[in-house]
């Protein structure tokens, strides 16, 4: 199975929301990283054939997804950033309703709803109205509806929004297992959400794909650009104004800063082993 993206572009008047994005996706987990406003949601809506591109195309196994119509929707699962639900429906009723909309026969739909309620630990609250749910519980209902038809292409826009740390770990494990023979694309601005599970990561800003690769490839790409520097506490703000500081911690009257810089920022700075977070900050600061 292959989902190919060819020079996908979306204009809103004179604003370019997505700028000639190209990629080829095969089964696995793909993380789309970018700040709010980077173009992630617009790109994902075009991948779902919800939004018509200005130019370019998306093809599934060589077929244009817009031309495929219902045949593409049959193999697609989508969680929008703000998914709509009926507050007065219970979780079980809502999922049964969505299953009916997706054309899943009643018998298999009932079994699938029960499976997903169990998988996402919603069985105990299945008969409660969704309006009484916490944000994390509502998000798990949204993830369940995206999985109802056992989609071959699963696209999740900010799926960990509202989830607590335990729920985020559970979702990561679920997606890793699910993606064995399926394509899973998830967008986020939280690096840790994709660092543990993504087979490939795309870093996006201002509508463009800046760089892509495995987590280790992206981290390796900023080798020699990550430094640790110990400085007096009163200098912390000065360093933050001059360079990209990934983080810092206090040690007595000193601060230890993790700095992203093309060159050694000071004689006493020592090189660090880079991680994905460093690569993310490096490419964003470079683009800026």
C-alpha positions, 0 to 999 in steps of 0.5 A, a space after each residue: 500500500 502506498 499513499 503518494 503526495 505530489 506537490 500538494 499546494 493550497 492557497 487562500 487568496 495570497 496566503 500559501 497555507 501548504 506549499 508544494 509538499 511531496 512525500 511517499 507513505 507506506 505502512 508505518 507511523 508518520 509524525 508531522 511536527 510543526 507549530 500552530 499555524 504551520 499548515 499541518 491541519 490544512 495538509 491533513 484535510 487535503 490528505 483526507 480529500 475533505 479540502 480540495 488542493 489548489 494544485 497537486 494531488 494525493 494518490 492511494 495505490 496510484 488512484 487519485 483520492 478525490 476521484 475515488 470518492 466513497 471508495 477512499 472514505 471506506 479505507 480512511 479513518 480521520 480524527 479532526 483537531 476538534 471533532 464534532 459529537 452529539 452531547 446528549 448521546 452516550 459514548 456507545 450510542 455515538 459510536 453506533 451512529 458513526 458506524 451506521 454512517 460509515 455503512 458498517 452492518 449492525 452486527 459487526 458494528 456492535 462488536 467493533 464498538 465493544 472492542 474499541 470501548 474496551 481498547 480505549 478503556 471506555 467500557 465503564 462509561 459507555 452509557 454515560 452522555 458524552 457531555 459529562 466526559 472530561 476532555 481526555 475521555 472525549 478525545 478517546 471517543 474521537 479516536 474510537 470513531 476514527 478506528 471504527 472501520 479498521 481503516 487502512 489510512 488513519 489520519 489523526 490531527 493532534 490526537 493527544 490533545 487533552 490526554 493525560 500522560 498515562 493516556 498518551 502512552 496508551 495511545 502511542 502503544 495502540 498506534 504502534 501496534 495498529 500500524 503494522 500493515 497500515 498507514 498512520 499519520 499524526 500531527 502534533 506540536 509536541 515532540 515527545 508524542 512522535 519521538 517514541 513511535 514514529 517511523 519517520 518524522 516530517 518537520 513543517 513550518 510556514 506550509 513547507 516541509 523543512 526536513 524529514 527522516 527517522 528520529 535518529 537521522 534528524 537528531 544526527 543531522 544537528 550533530 555539532 550544533 548542540 552545546 551545554 554551557 554553565 554560566 552565572 545565573 544572571 547571564 541566563 536571560 542574556 544567553 536566551 536573547 542571543 541564541 536558541 536555548 532548548 532548556 536550562 536548569 539551576 545548579 546553585 548560583 549557576 545555570 546549565 544551558 542547552 544551546 542550539 547554535 551553528 558554532 561553539 557559543 563560548 570556549 567553555 561550552 561542551 558538545 552534547 548528543 542531540 535529540 529530536 527536540 534539538 533538531 526541531 528547534 534548530 530547523 525552526 530557528 533556522 527558518 525564522 
